[in-house]
Amino acid sequence: MTSWWRHRSIRVRLTLWYAAALSAVLALYAGGVFAFLRHSLSADLDGGLRDDREVAEQMLERTPAGGVGWRAEPDDDDDEAIAGRWLEVRSPDGTLLYARPSGIPADVRVRRLSGPYTVDGLPVVIQVARSEEPLHRELRELLIIMAAGLPLAVAIAAMGGYFLARRALAPVSRMAERARTITAERLGERLPVENPGDELGQLGAVFNDAFARLERSFEQLRRFTADASHELRTPLTAMRSVGEVGLREHRDAAAYREIIGSMLEETDQLGRLVEGLLTLSRADGGNVLLKREGVDLAELARDVAGHLGVLAEEKRQSFAVEASGPVPAWVDRVVIRQALINLVDNAIKYTPPGGSVRISVRDGGPGPTIEVTDSGSGIPPEHRDRVFDRFYRIDKARSRDLGGAGLGLAIARWAVEAHGGRIDLESVEGR
């Protein structure tokens, strides 16, 4: 039964639930009506018996022979008036003294009411009875009507419920049909949302948001694949070209050393690119386990400055670290150091000779903060949202000349966010 139920459509299940709920409600209502009618008819019957007893007490009298009789002569329609009603008057020892119109029949279901009474000084027991057949007949008619009407009402309601469920769930069918047509090549299409305010509209909006994220992810994957292929091809092409040139003619040892040195530079660049790709790949797969420890960020900034200071000296740049005191943090020293190296290296590369680069470390607000400030020319507004994307360069030719692969800032963003932090860019173009 459970397996059968699970394999039914939502329309069928909603219809069956609706029919079952309606049947239960109608059954309770019918039971209530039946109980109320039976109680009402029973109360009317009991009231009629009390009226009959009161009438009998008023109309009974002693006869000259010492018996009990009726004060008035019966009318012509008296038999019809008392049909289904009986009266018996007995002595205290059970002797029948009077019956109207006859004794209470034994083959008819009746309801009785009896009690002692005195008729002109004669002690008697008055017993009145009425037939219960009218009561049972009305209850049977009600049961027949309910037995015929309730299933019909449930069937009509179930058909109406199925129609309404089918109409209400029609948007789901249309969304399913559209979803079947959406492939990796057609991620720009969206599911139809007829009413964004209802539950199905909200579901469609959620799916459309998911398709939009998938579209962006596929686009980023395509762009990443194309950029990675291009970046890997560039140093390989350069090494091949240098090698081919070196083999065209015989050269002296110094020329060969220069050629080999050029090839090694390209190999180093290729190694850095592959290492960056591996780092981001492990980060995307969640395979990088942070080894947190207590680190003084001010001391870490001075260490990075000592490591990269020679690059700033080559370009006659002023390089300073500003920290009022120790700034403790619970981080992975290696990961944060690499992120800071990438940021500072980027600042040195794109700051003109004679400029300045500054690292500021402070502890305050929501947590410790590291700022890398330079006097470069700034970043145009249209590029600011993408500078942390992989392989993204503002000036591709200039970036390659400076030895950049477009992964340093992406790695820096991952390192900061992996520690629960945030990395932001503030830039004024032309400054």
C-alpha positions as CSV (number, residue, x, y, z in Angstrom):
1,M,0.0,0.0,0.0
2,T,2.8,2.4,0.9
3,S,4.6,1.6,-2.4
4,W,1.4,2.2,-4.4
5,W,0.8,5.5,-2.6
6,R,4.3,6.8,-3.2
7,H,4.0,6.1,-7.0
8,R,0.8,8.1,-7.4
9,S,0.9,11.6,-8.7
10,I,0.5,14.6,-6.4
11,R,-2.8,15.3,-8.1
12,V,-4.1,11.8,-7.2
13,R,-2.8,12.0,-3.7
14,L,-4.3,15.4,-3.1
15,T,-7.6,14.2,-4.5
16,L,-7.6,11.2,-2.3
17,W,-6.6,13.2,0.8
18,Y,-9.3,15.7,0.0
19,A,-11.9,12.9,-0.5
20,A,-10.9,11.2,2.7
21,A,-11.1,14.4,4.7
22,L,-14.4,15.3,3.2
23,S,-15.8,11.8,3.8
24,A,-14.7,12.1,7.5
25,V,-16.3,15.5,7.9
26,L,-19.5,14.4,6.2
27,A,-19.6,11.2,8.2
28,L,-19.3,13.2,11.4
29,Y,-21.9,15.6,10.2
30,A,-24.3,12.7,9.2
31,G,-23.7,11.0,12.6
32,G,-24.5,14.3,14.4
33,V,-27.6,14.8,12.4
34,F,-28.7,11.2,13.0
35,A,-28.1,11.5,16.7
36,F,-29.8,14.8,16.9
37,L,-32.9,13.6,15.0
38,R,-33.1,10.4,17.1
39,H,-32.9,12.4,20.3
40,S,-35.5,14.8,19.0
41,L,-37.9,12.1,17.9
42,S,-37.3,10.2,21.2
43,A,-38.0,13.3,23.2
44,D,-41.2,14.0,21.2
45,L,-42.3,10.4,21.8
46,D,-41.7,10.7,25.6
47,G,-43.5,14.0,25.6
48,G,-46.5,12.4,23.8
49,L,-46.6,9.6,26.4
50,R,-46.7,12.1,29.2
51,D,-49.5,13.9,27.5
52,D,-51.4,10.6,27.0
53,R,-51.0,9.9,30.7
54,E,-52.3,13.3,31.7
55,V,-55.3,12.9,29.4
56,A,-56.0,9.5,30.8
57,E,-55.9,10.8,34.4
58,Q,-58.4,13.4,33.5
59,M,-60.8,11.2,31.5
60,L,-60.9,8.0,33.6
61,E,-63.8,7.5,36.0
62,R,-65.5,4.9,38.1
63,T,-68.4,3.0,36.5
64,P,-71.6,2.1,38.5
65,A,-70.4,-1.5,38.4
66,G,-67.2,-0.5,40.3
67,G,-65.0,-0.7,37.3
68,V,-63.1,1.9,35.4
69,G,-64.4,3.6,32.2
70,W,-63.9,6.7,29.9
71,R,-65.8,9.8,30.6
72,A,-66.8,10.6,27.0
73,E,-68.1,8.5,24.1
74,P,-65.5,8.0,21.3
75,D,-65.9,10.2,18.2
76,D,-66.3,8.8,14.8
77,D,-62.6,9.4,14.0
78,D,-61.5,8.3,17.4
79,D,-59.8,5.2,16.0
80,E,-57.6,7.2,13.7
81,A,-56.8,9.7,16.4
82,I,-55.5,7.0,18.8
83,A,-53.8,4.8,16.1
84,G,-50.5,3.7,17.4
85,R,-51.4,4.6,21.0
86,W,-52.6,2.4,23.8
87,L,-53.9,2.7,27.3
88,E,-54.1,0.1,30.0
89,V,-55.5,0.5,33.5
90,R,-54.7,-2.3,35.9
91,S,-55.3,-2.9,39.6
92,P,-52.3,-3.0,41.9
93,D,-52.2,-6.8,41.6
94,G,-52.0,-6.6,37.8
95,T,-55.7,-7.3,36.9
96,L,-56.7,-5.5,33.7
97,L,-59.5,-3.1,34.5
98,Y,-59.7,-1.0,31.3
99,A,-57.9,-0.9,27.9
100,R,-58.2,1.6,25.1
101,P,-58.6,0.8,22.2
102,S,-57.2,-2.6,23.2
103,G,-54.4,-4.1,25.2
104,I,-50.8,-3.2,24.4
105,P,-49.8,-5.6,21.6
106,A,-46.8,-7.8,22.2
107,D,-45.7,-7.9,18.5
108,V,-45.2,-4.2,18.1
109,R,-42.2,-2.2,19.3
110,V,-43.7,0.3,21.8
111,R,-42.5,2.7,24.4
112,R,-44.3,2.6,27.7
113,L,-45.0,5.0,30.6
114,S,-46.7,3.8,33.7
115,G,-47.5,5.0,37.2
116,P,-49.9,4.7,40.1
117,Y,-53.1,6.7,40.2
118,T,-56.4,6.8,42.1
119,V,-59.7,7.0,40.1
120,D,-62.4,8.2,42.4
121,G,-60.8,6.5,45.4
122,L,-59.9,3.3,43.5
123,P,-56.1,2.7,43.4
124,V,-54.9,1.7,39.9
125,V,-51.8,1.6,37.7
126,I,-52.1,3.6,34.5
127,Q,-49.8,2.5,31.6
128,V,-49.7,4.4,28.3
129,A,-47.8,3.2,25.2
130,R,-47.0,4.5,21.8
131,S,-45.6,2.7,18.8
132,E,-41.9,3.3,18.0
133,E,-42.4,2.4,14.3
134,P,-42.8,6.1,13.2
135,L,-39.5,6.9,14.9
136,H,-37.7,4.0,13.4
137,R,-39.2,4.7,10.0
138,E,-38.0,8.3,9.9
139,L,-34.5,7.2,11.0
140,R,-34.4,4.5,8.3
141,E,-35.4,7.1,5.7
142,L,-32.7,9.4,6.9
143,L,-30.1,6.5,6.7
144,I,-31.2,5.7,3.2
145,I,-30.9,9.3,2.1
146,M,-27.5,9.6,3.7
147,A,-26.3,6.2,2.3
148,A,-27.3,7.3,-1.2
149,G,-26.3,11.0,-1.0
150,L,-23.0,11.0,0.9
151,P,-21.1,8.7,-1.6
152,L,-22.5,10.7,-4.4
153,A,-21.5,14.0,-2.8
154,V,-18.0,12.6,-2.1
155,A,-17.6,11.4,-5.7
156,I,-18.7,14.8,-7.1
157,A,-16.4,16.6,-4.6
158,A,-13.5,14.3,-5.5
159,M,-13.9,15.0,-9.2
160,G,-14.0,18.7,-8.5
161,G,-10.9,18.4,-6.2
162,Y,-9.0,16.5,-8.9
163,F,-9.9,19.2,-11.4
164,L,-8.8,22.0,-9.0
165,A,-5.6,20.1,-8.1
166,R,-4.8,19.6,-11.8
167,R,-5.4,23.3,-12.5
168,A,-3.4,24.4,-9.4
169,L,-0.5,22.1,-10.3
170,A,-0.5,23.0,-14.0
171,P,2.4,25.5,-13.5
172,V,4.5,22.6,-12.2
173,S,3.9,20.6,-15.4
174,R,4.8,23.6,-17.5
175,M,8.0,24.2,-15.4
176,A,8.9,20.5,-15.7
177,E,8.5,20.7,-19.5
178,R,10.7,23.8,-19.7
179,A,13.3,22.3,-17.3
180,R,13.7,19.3,-19.6
181,T,14.7,21.6,-22.4
182,I,17.4,23.4,-20.4
183,T,20.8,21.9,-21.0
184,A,24.4,23.1,-20.5
185,E,24.2,24.9,-23.8
186,R,20.8,26.6,-22.9
187,L,21.4,27.7,-19.3
188,G,20.2,31.2,-20.2
189,E,16.6,29.9,-20.4
190,R,14.3,30.2,-17.3
191,L,11.3,28.4,-15.9
192,P,7.9,30.2,-16.4
193,V,6.7,31.9,-13.3
194,E,3.0,32.9,-13.5
195,N,2.5,34.2,-10.0
196,P,5.7,35.1,-8.1
197,G,3.7,35.6,-4.9
198,D,2.4,32.0,-4.4
199,E,4.3,28.9,-3.4
200,L,4.8,27.5,-6.9
201,G,6.0,30.9,-8.1
202,Q,8.5,31.1,-5.2
203,L,9.6,27.5,-6.1
204,G,10.1,28.6,-9.7
205,A,12.0,31.7,-8.7
206,V,14.3,29.5,-6.5
207,F,15.0,27.2,-9.5
208,N,15.6,30.2,-11.8
209,D,18.1,31.5,-9.2
210,A,19.8,28.1,-9.2
211,F,19.9,28.1,-13.0
212,A,21.4,31.6,-13.0
213,R,24.1,30.4,-10.6
214,L,24.7,27.4,-12.7
215,E,25.0,29.6,-15.8
216,R,27.5,31.8,-14.0
217,S,29.4,28.8,-12.8
218,F,29.6,27.3,-16.3
219,E,30.6,30.6,-17.8
220,Q,33.4,30.9,-15.1
221,L,34.4,27.3,-15.8
222,R,34.6,28.0,-19.6
223,R,36.5,31.2,-19.0
224,F,38.8,29.5,-16.5
225,T,39.5,26.6,-18.9
226,A,40.2,29.0,-21.8
227,D,42.4,31.2,-19.6
228,A,44.3,28.3,-18.1
229,S,44.9,26.8,-21.5
230,H,46.2,30.2,-22.8
231,E,48.3,30.8,-19.7
232,L,49.9,27.3,-19.9
233,R,50.4,27.6,-23.7
234,T,52.3,31.0,-23.4
235,P,55.4,29.8,-21.4
236,L,55.4,26.5,-23.3
237,T,55.4,28.4,-26.6
238,A,58.1,30.7,-25.4
239,M,60.3,27.8,-24.3
240,R,59.8,26.1,-27.7
241,S,60.6,29.2,-29.6
242,V,63.7,29.9,-27.6
243,G,64.9,26.3,-28.0
244,E,64.2,26.3,-31.8
245,V,66.2,29.6,-32.1
246,G,69.1,28.1,-30.1
247,L,69.3,25.0,-32.4
248,R,69.3,26.9,-35.7
249,E,73.0,27.6,-35.6
250,H,76.1,26.9,-33.5
251,R,76.6,29.4,-30.7
252,D,79.2,29.9,-28.0
253,A,78.7,28.9,-24.3
254,A,77.6,32.3,-23.2
255,A,74.8,32.4,-25.8
256,Y,73.6,28.9,-24.8
257,R,73.6,30.0,-21.1
258,E,71.4,32.9,-22.0
259,I,69.0,30.7,-23.9
260,I,68.9,28.1,-21.1
261,G,68.4,31.0,-18.6
262,S,65.5,32.3,-20.6
263,M,63.9,28.8,-20.7
264,L,64.3,28.5,-17.0
265,E,62.5,31.8,-16.4
266,E,59.6,30.5,-18.5
267,T,59.8,27.2,-16.5
268,D,59.6,29.1,-13.2
269,Q,56.6,31.1,-14.5
270,L,55.0,27.9,-15.6
271,G,55.7,26.3,-12.2
272,R,54.2,29.3,-10.3
273,L,51.1,29.1,-12.5
274,V,50.6,25.3,-11.9
275,E,51.2,25.8,-8.2
276,G,48.6,28.6,-8.1
277,L,46.1,26.4,-10.0
278,L,46.7,23.5,-7.6
279,T,46.2,25.8,-4.6
280,L,42.8,27.0,-5.9
281,S,41.8,23.5,-7.0
282,R,42.4,22.2,-3.5
283,A,40.6,25.2,-2.0
284,D,37.6,24.6,-4.3
285,G,37.5,20.9,-3.3
286,G,37.8,21.7,0.4
287,N,41.0,19.8,0.7
288,V,43.0,22.5,2.4
289,L,43.2,22.0,6.2
290,L,44.0,25.2,8.0
291,K,46.6,24.8,10.7
292,R,45.6,27.6,13.0
293,E,48.0,29.0,15.6
294,G,48.6,32.2,17.4
295,V,50.3,34.7,15.1
296,D,51.3,38.3,15.5
297,L,50.1,39.9,12.3
298,A,52.4,42.9,12.9
299,E,55.4,40.7,13.0
300,L,54.1,38.8,10.0
301,A,53.8,42.0,8.0
302,R,57.4,43.0,8.9
303,D,58.5,39.5,7.7
304,V,56.7,40.0,4.4
305,A,58.2,43.5,4.0
306,G,61.7,42.1,4.6
307,H,61.0,39.4,2.0
308,L,59.7,41.8,-0.7
309,G,61.6,44.9,0.2
310,V,64.3,44.3,-2.4
311,L,61.6,44.5,-5.1
312,A,60.6,47.9,-3.9
313,E,64.2,49.1,-3.7
314,E,64.8,48.1,-7.3
315,K,62.0,50.5,-8.2
316,R,63.1,53.2,-5.7
317,Q,59.8,52.9,-3.8
318,S,59.3,53.7,-0.2
319,F,58.1,50.7,1.7
320,A,56.9,50.9,5.3
321,V,55.0,48.8,7.9
322,E,52.7,50.7,10.3
323,A,51.7,48.9,13.5
324,S,51.3,50.4,17.0
325,G,51.9,47.1,18.7
326,P,51.4,43.3,18.5
327,V,48.2,42.3,16.7
328,P,47.4,38.7,17.7
329,A,45.3,36.4,15.5
330,W,44.4,32.7,15.4
331,V,45.2,31.9,11.8
332,D,47.2,29.6,9.5
333,R,50.5,31.4,9.3
334,V,51.6,30.0,5.9
335,V,48.2,30.7,4.2
336,I,47.9,34.3,5.5
337,R,51.6,35.0,4.7
338,Q,51.1,33.9,1.1
339,A,48.0,36.0,0.8
340,L,49.8,39.1,2.1
341,I,52.8,38.4,-0.2
342,N,50.4,38.3,-3.2
343,L,48.8,41.6,-2.2
344,V,52.1,43.4,-1.5
345,D,53.8,41.9,-4.7
346,N,50.8,43.1,-6.7
347,A,51.1,46.6,-5.1
348,I,54.8,46.8,-5.9
349,K,54.4,45.7,-9.5
350,Y,51.7,48.2,-10.3
351,T,53.2,51.2,-8.4
352,P,55.4,53.4,-10.6
353,P,59.1,53.9,-9.7
354,G,59.5,56.4,-6.9
355,G,56.0,55.6,-5.5
356,S,55.1,54.3,-2.0
357,V,53.7,51.0,-0.6
358,R,52.5,50.8,3.0
359,I,51.3,47.9,5.1
360,S,49.1,49.0,8.1
361,V,48.1,46.5,10.8
362,R,45.7,47.3,13.5
363,D,43.4,45.5,16.0
364,G,39.9,46.9,16.4
365,G,36.3,46.8,15.2
366,P,35.2,43.3,14.3
367,G,38.7,42.0,14.4
368,P,42.3,42.5,13.2
369,T,42.8,44.4,9.9
370,I,45.6,44.5,7.4
371,E,45.7,47.2,4.8
372,V,48.0,47.3,1.8
373,T,48.1,50.8,0.4
374,D,50.1,52.0,-2.7
375,S,50.4,55.1,-4.8
376,G,49.5,53.5,-8.1
377,S,47.3,54.9,-10.8
378,G,44.2,53.2,-9.4
379,I,41.7,50.8,-11.0
380,P,38.8,51.9,-13.3
381,P,35.3,51.3,-11.7
382,E,34.3,48.8,-14.4
383,H,37.2,46.5,-13.3
384,R,36.9,46.7,-9.5
385,D,34.3,43.9,-9.1
386,R,36.5,41.4,-11.0
387,V,40.0,42.1,-9.9
388,F,39.8,39.1,-7.5
389,D,38.6,36.7,-10.3
390,R,41.0,34.1,-11.6
391,F,43.1,35.1,-14.6
392,Y,41.5,38.5,-14.7
393,R,43.8,41.3,-15.8
394,I,43.1,44.9,-16.5
395,D,46.0,45.2,-18.9
396,K,46.8,41.7,-20.1
397,A,50.0,42.6,-22.0
398,R,51.4,44.6,-19.1
399,S,50.6,41.8,-16.6
400,R,52.4,39.2,-18.6
401,D,55.4,41.5,-18.9
402,L,55.5,41.8,-15.1
403,G,55.3,38.0,-14.7
404,G,51.7,37.8,-13.4
405,A,49.4,34.9,-14.1
406,G,46.2,36.5,-12.7
407,L,45.9,34.1,-9.8
408,G,47.6,36.0,-6.9
409,L,44.5,38.1,-5.8
410,A,42.2,35.1,-6.3
411,I,44.4,33.1,-3.9
412,A,44.5,36.0,-1.5
413,R,40.7,36.3,-1.4
414,W,40.3,32.5,-0.8
415,A,42.9,32.7,2.1
416,V,41.1,35.5,3.8
417,E,37.6,34.1,3.3
418,A,38.7,30.6,4.5
419,H,39.6,32.3,7.8
420,G,36.1,33.9,8.0
421,G,37.4,37.3,6.9
422,R,36.6,39.7,4.1
423,I,38.8,41.3,1.5
424,D,37.8,44.6,-0.1
425,L,39.2,47.0,-2.6
426,E,39.2,50.8,-2.4
427,S,40.6,52.7,-5.3
428,V,40.5,56.2,-6.8
429,E,41.3,56.2,-10.5
430,G,44.3,58.4,-11.3
431,R,45.8,58.3,-7.9
